[in-house]
């Protein structure tokens, strides 16, 4: 939930004497709508499905950032970039009990350029919303039924979690580049591991004329510039130049400030994971010996299981 002190909507409402209510849960909503009896209720960035009993109380209008009926659901702008779509869109539609399936009152597409990030697309789409939401709501209040969606063409986007942003370095450069741009701030970011520590790639670009590696280890750093701050990393089919990294906690730095050697390989290999497991097993054994000094080192349980197979 946004900080109520810094929320620009609350600030504007306070300056213009518009009342604001905080809804801790959907049970509060029916009573509020029934009491206010609004001509319309506008939903934007509201990630819950309203039951039919609530929708029956007024005319509900939703703002959805996708070219409906495509990308009903969540993370639509992120998915559009990840999937390499040429366009994103804003749809303003009437709300029905289904998921983003109401009649369209307004829709406009925008192009996705090779340098767009999720933030730049949100800024452009929000500008359209600012211009078109009011007229669309007034049309709906005046009786505009909107245009029905073609439900046969409907597609959906599932929700995303921060852990979904892990970079697979064996993927093509274009795929990784899109993931970085799709999860750029303020989203959690596309991430990899550097010496066992999670780092977020906040800015990168594909190399247009990279050296041709016939022998490649995806994730291997092959060049870096301390002066300019970048580091070049092998992908499944080319080279991605990293400009800026962020460690967990939000501190950002030039990529070359964190990646100090061209012998570095980004990501977690099976060998890295095995080393982590072995290190953890040694620590457990040491702790067991301290707690029960007469027992001596204790073998990890998974070794017992393997030996009994």
Buried (B, 14 or more C-beta within 10 A) or exposed (E): EEEEEEBEEBEEEEEEEEEEEEEEEEEEBBEEBEEEEBEBBBBBEEEEEBEEEBBEBBBBBBBBBBBBBBBBBBBBBBBBBBEEBEEBBBBBBBBBBEEBBBBBBBBBEBEBEEEBBBBBBBEBBBEBBEEBBEEBBEBBEEEBEBEEBEEEEBEBBEEBEEEBBBBBBBBBBBBBBBBBBBBBBEBBBBBBBBEEEBBBBBBBBBBEEBEEEEEBEBBBBBBBEEEEBBBBBBBBBBBBBBBBBBBEEEEBBBBBBBBBEEEBBBBBEEEBEEEEEEEEBEEBBEEBBEEEEEEEEBEBEEEEEEEEE
